[in-house]
Amino acid sequence: MTGRMKFELLRQDQETQARRGRVQTPHGRIETPAFMPVGTQGTVKTLSPQELEDLGAQIFLANTYHLYLRPGHEIISQLGGLHAFASWPHPILTDSGGYQVFSMAQIRRIAEEGIHFQSHLDGSSHFLSPERAIKIQEALGADIIMTLDECTPYPATHDYAKASLEMTGRWAARCQEAHRSNAQALFGIAQGGTFLDLRKQSIEGLLELDLEGYALGGLSVGESKGQMYEVVSACAGLLPRERPRYLMGVGTPEDLLECVGFGMDLFDCVMPTRHARNGSLFTRSGRMSIKNTKYVKDPRPIDEECVCYACQRFSRAYLRHLFLADEILALRLNTLHNLHFYLTLMRGAREAIEGGSFLSFKGGTLSQLRSREEGDSAERSG
């Protein structure tokens, strides 16, 4: 396929706003709703590209900020772009770097021309403008690239959130003007904090640019779950029916199901991989901490209904032993399981939408997920 992304809406659920769609990119299809594993530095931590393929991942997200600093977008471009560099022939989405700079409040300064910041690696000074963010992403060669935005912090005053989203809108226009690659789709990012009037203003401004996709940013940054759901449910319906909708950085399995029901299509979050490396595992009956002492002699798999490699081969007792012994295999097996869980959850959502049963699928799954939540405060040894 040549040219940019195409989106096809295949089915609209009759009981909710859930959608079943298909995104066609130069590097393959993405069946939506879809979860995108986070590959910050061009790799999903602990896994090979082949393992990611075997899990059924359709796309991963790479981090513009990190790849710009190391090894550098010019080097990646010279070596054939990120697909070749990472040996990943499937779709890739790159963020603009705005969120990473947002998270470094002590070492950055935001102005109309762009963002001045210091590298977290060596303290060197850098400048990221909307034009430069696009240039870097075009050099990386991702299928979907993002406009530069200021991620509005929480809490924020109405005045601050308004000024922030208006600058984000001006930056989006500059990104569109700088965008040259015919093989990459440019998505805009709506901001506005938890203020619904500002979210509406931000979306309306982005729609005037007629971009190829739209994202909701600035969520899961400290607001309550109820506030987040209110924003997503209100905003999803304001986004074009014929364009893909991306909810950035959210989150738990429950969040994914609720927000699929609101009409969002694409999701990313570090939660399944980061939690895996901390010994926290997702199961059909809630989250469990493999560090819990009650698993020291437990012969059962993580999840007796799961067909992932970790569950098919290894006991909870063994996985607990590996984790407490600081073995690398523990992190790999935990990550395999958690990503398998997330990707299977999204496949189930797609099938339920196709079958006209998403509401019952969501209700049954949420009921199971909430039946046990050990979390990270479970009893530990050592």
C-alpha positions in Angstrom: 0.0 0.0 0.0 1.2 3.5 -0.8 0.0 6.7 0.7 -1.2 7.5 4.2 -3.6 5.8 6.6 -7.2 4.9 5.8 -9.9 4.2 8.4 -13.0 2.1 7.9 -15.8 1.9 10.4 -17.0 -1.7 10.3 -19.7 -1.7 13.0 -21.3 0.6 15.5 -22.6 -1.1 18.7 -26.4 -0.5 19.2 -26.4 -0.4 23.0 -23.2 1.7 23.6 -20.9 4.0 21.6 -18.4 1.1 21.0 -17.0 0.9 17.5 -15.4 -1.8 15.5 -13.0 -0.4 12.9 -10.0 -1.0 10.7 -7.0 1.2 10.2 -4.9 0.5 7.1 -1.3 1.8 7.1 1.7 1.4 4.8 2.9 -1.3 7.2 -0.3 -3.2 7.6 -3.7 -3.2 9.3 -4.8 -2.4 12.8 -8.1 -3.9 13.8 -9.8 -1.6 16.4 -10.4 -1.2 19.2 -6.7 -1.9 19.8 -4.2 -1.7 22.5 -0.7 -0.5 21.6 2.2 -1.8 23.7 4.7 0.9 24.6 8.1 0.5 23.1 9.7 3.6 24.5 13.2 3.2 23.0 12.1 1.2 20.0 11.6 -1.9 22.0 8.9 -3.3 24.3 11.0 -3.9 27.4 12.1 -7.6 27.9 10.5 -8.9 24.7 11.8 -9.5 21.1 9.8 -8.3 18.1 9.0 -12.0 17.3 7.5 -12.5 20.8 5.4 -9.3 20.3 4.2 -10.7 16.9 3.4 -14.0 18.5 1.3 -12.3 21.2 -0.8 -10.7 18.4 0.4 -7.1 18.8 -0.6 -5.1 15.7 1.3 -1.9 16.5 3.6 -0.5 19.1 4.2 3.1 20.3 7.7 4.5 20.3 8.9 7.6 22.1 10.1 10.5 20.1 11.8 12.2 23.0 13.9 9.2 23.9 14.9 8.2 20.4 15.8 11.8 19.6 18.3 11.8 22.5 19.5 8.3 22.0 20.6 7.1 19.4 19.3 10.1 17.4 16.7 10.3 14.7 19.4 11.0 12.0 21.1 7.6 12.8 17.8 5.8 12.7 16.9 7.4 9.4 20.2 6.5 7.9 19.7 2.9 8.9 16.3 2.7 7.1 13.9 4.2 9.6 12.5 2.8 12.8 10.8 -0.2 11.2 14.1 -1.5 9.9 16.1 -0.4 12.9 13.8 -2.3 15.3 13.1 -5.1 12.9 9.3 -4.5 13.2 7.5 -4.6 9.8 4.2 -3.7 11.3 2.6 -0.3 12.1 4.3 2.1 14.5 3.0 5.2 16.2 5.4 7.8 17.6 4.3 10.4 20.2 5.6 14.0 19.8 7.7 14.1 23.0 5.3 16.6 24.6 4.3 14.3 27.5 7.9 13.4 28.4 8.9 17.0 28.5 5.7 17.7 30.6 6.9 15.1 33.1 10.2 17.0 33.6 8.8 20.2 35.0 12.0 21.1 36.8 14.2 21.0 33.7 12.0 22.5 31.0 10.5 25.9 29.9 7.5 26.2 27.7 7.2 29.2 25.4 5.2 30.0 22.2 8.1 29.0 20.0 8.4 25.6 21.6 9.9 23.8 24.6 13.4 24.4 26.0 14.5 21.4 28.1 17.5 19.6 29.5 18.3 16.0 28.7 17.7 13.6 31.5 20.7 11.7 30.3 23.5 14.3 30.5 21.9 17.6 31.3 22.5 19.0 27.8 20.2 21.8 26.5 17.7 21.1 23.7 14.8 22.8 22.0 11.7 21.1 20.6 9.4 23.2 18.4 6.3 21.9 16.6 8.3 21.9 13.3 11.2 20.0 14.9 8.8 17.4 16.4 7.5 16.7 13.0 11.0 16.5 11.4 12.1 14.0 14.0 9.0 11.8 13.6 9.3 11.9 9.8 12.9 10.8 10.1 11.8 7.9 12.4 9.3 6.9 9.7 6.4 5.9 11.9 3.0 5.3 10.3 1.1 7.5 12.7 2.7 10.7 14.1 1.4 13.2 16.7 1.3 17.0 16.9 3.3 18.6 19.6 1.1 19.6 22.6 1.4 20.9 26.1 0.0 18.2 28.4 -2.1 20.3 30.8 -1.3 19.4 34.4 -3.9 18.5 37.0 -5.0 20.4 38.9 -5.0 23.5 36.7 -7.1 26.6 36.7 -9.6 27.3 33.9 -7.5 30.2 32.7 -4.3 28.1 32.6 -6.0 25.2 30.8 -7.5 27.6 28.2 -4.2 29.3 27.4 -2.5 25.9 27.3 -5.0 24.4 24.9 -5.0 27.4 22.6 -1.2 27.2 22.3 -1.5 23.5 21.7 -3.9 24.4 18.9 -1.5 26.8 17.3 1.3 24.2 17.6 -1.0 21.7 15.8 -1.4 24.1 12.9 2.3 24.6 12.7 2.8 20.8 12.8 0.4 20.4 9.9 2.2 23.1 7.9 5.5 21.3 8.5 4.2 17.9 7.7 5.6 16.7 4.4 5.6 12.9 4.4 2.8 11.3 2.3 3.3 8.0 4.0 2.5 9.2 7.6 -0.8 10.1 9.1 -0.8 13.1 11.5 -3.0 13.0 14.6 -4.0 16.1 16.6 -4.2 16.1 20.4 -7.1 17.7 22.3 -6.4 19.2 25.7 -8.4 21.2 28.1 -8.0 19.4 31.4 -11.2 18.4 33.1 -13.1 21.4 31.8 -15.7 20.1 29.3 -16.2 23.6 27.7 -12.4 23.8 27.0 -12.3 20.2 25.7 -15.0 21.2 23.2 -13.1 24.3 22.2 -9.9 22.3 21.7 -11.6 19.7 19.6 -13.4 22.3 17.5 -10.2 24.0 16.8 -8.5 20.8 15.7 -11.4 19.8 13.5 -10.7 22.9 11.4 -7.3 21.4 10.5 -9.0 18.3 9.1 -6.3 15.9 10.4 -6.3 12.2 9.8 -7.0 11.2 13.4 -7.7 12.8 16.8 -6.4 12.0 20.3 -7.5 12.9 23.8 -4.4 13.8 25.8 -3.9 15.1 29.3 -5.8 12.4 31.1 -4.8 9.9 33.8 -2.5 12.7 35.2 -4.0 12.9 38.6 -7.7 13.5 38.1 -10.3 11.0 39.6 -11.6 8.1 37.6 -15.0 9.7 37.4 -13.5 12.9 36.0 -11.6 11.0 33.4 -14.7 9.0 32.3 -16.8 12.2 32.2 -14.2 13.8 29.8 -13.9 10.8 27.6 -17.6 10.1 27.3 -18.3 13.8 26.5 -15.4 14.2 24.0 -15.7 10.9 22.0 -19.0 12.0 20.5 -17.5 15.3 19.4 -14.8 13.5 17.3 -15.5 12.7 13.7 -17.1 9.3 13.1 -15.0 8.6 10.0 -11.6 9.2 11.7 -9.8 7.0 14.3 -10.0 8.1 17.9 -7.0 7.7 20.2 -7.1 7.9 24.1 -3.5 8.5 25.2 -1.9 6.9 28.3 -5.0 5.2 29.7 -4.8 2.6 31.4 -6.3 -0.3 33.5 -8.3 -3.1 31.9 -11.4 -1.5 33.4 -10.5 1.8 31.8 -10.0 0.2 28.4 -13.4 -1.4 28.5 -15.3 1.6 29.7 -13.6 3.9 27.1 -14.2 1.4 24.3 -17.8 1.7 25.3 -17.6 5.5 25.0 -16.4 5.1 21.4 -12.6 5.3 21.5 -10.5 3.1 19.1 -6.8 3.2 20.1 -5.1 3.0 23.5 -1.6 2.9 24.9 -0.3 2.6 28.4 2.9 1.4 30.2 0.8 -0.3 32.8 0.9 -3.9 31.6 4.7 -3.9 31.0 5.6 -1.7 34.0 3.4 -3.7 36.4 4.9 -6.9 35.1 8.4 -5.7 36.0 7.1 -4.9 39.5 5.6 -8.4 40.0 2.0 -7.3 39.5 0.0 -9.5 37.1 -3.4 -9.1 35.5 -5.9 -12.0 35.6 -9.5 -12.5 34.7 -10.4 -12.3 38.4 -8.4 -9.2 39.1 -4.8 -8.2 39.7 -2.4 -10.3 41.8 1.1 -9.7 43.2 3.3 -12.6 42.5 5.4 -11.6 45.5 2.7 -12.6 47.9 3.9 -15.3 50.3 0.8 -17.4 49.7 2.2 -18.4 46.3 5.4 -19.9 47.7 4.1 -23.5 47.1 1.3 -22.7 44.7 1.4 -25.2 41.7 -1.2 -23.3 39.6 -0.5 -21.0 36.7 -1.1 -17.3 37.0 -4.5 -17.6 35.4 -5.9 -21.1 34.8 -7.9 -20.0 31.8 -5.0 -18.2 30.1 -3.2 -19.8 27.2 0.0 -17.6 27.2 3.4 -19.3 27.4 3.9 -18.3 31.0 0.6 -19.8 32.1 1.0 -23.0 30.0 4.4 -23.8 31.3 5.1 -22.4 34.8 3.6 -22.3 38.3 3.0 -19.3 40.5 5.6 -20.8 42.9 8.2 -20.8 40.2 7.4 -17.3 38.9 7.5 -16.0 42.5 10.9 -17.7 43.0 12.2 -16.1 39.8 11.0 -12.7 40.8 12.4 -12.8 44.3 15.7 -14.1 42.9 15.9 -11.2 40.5 16.1 -13.4 37.5 15.6 -11.7 34.1 13.2 -14.5 33.1 10.7 -13.3 35.7 10.4 -10.0 34.0 10.1 -11.6 30.6 7.4 -14.1 31.6 5.4 -11.5 33.6 5.5 -9.2 30.6 4.4 -11.9 28.2 1.5 -12.7 30.4 0.3 -9.1 31.0 0.5 -8.1 27.4 -1.3 -11.4 26.4 -4.0 -10.4 28.9 -4.4 -6.9 27.4 -4.3 -8.0 23.8 -6.8 -10.9 24.5 -9.1 -8.4 26.3 -9.2 -6.1 23.3 -9.7 -9.0 20.9 -12.7 -10.1 23.0 -14.0 -6.5 22.8 -13.8 -6.5 19.0 -15.5 -9.9 18.8 -18.3 -8.7 21.2 -18.9 -5.6 19.1 -19.1 -7.7 16.0 -21.6 -10.0 17.7 -23.7 -7.3 19.1 -22.9 -8.3 22.7 -20.4 -5.7 23.9 -22.5 -4.5 26.8 -22.9 -8.0 28.3 -19.2 -8.7 27.6 -18.1 -5.5 29.3 -20.4 -6.1 32.3 -19.3 -9.7 32.8 -15.6 -8.9 32.4 -15.7 -6.0 34.8 -17.6 -8.1 37.4 -14.8 -10.7 37.2 -12.0 -8.1 37.2 -13.3 -6.5 40.4 -13.7 -9.7 42.3 -10.1 -9.7 43.6 -7.6 -6.9 43.7 -4.5 -7.7 45.7 -2.6 -4.7 44.3 0.9 -3.9 45.2 0.3 -3.8 49.0 -0.1 -7.6 49.3 2.0 -9.5 51.8 5.6 -10.0 50.7 8.6 -11.8 52.0 12.1 -10.4 51.9 
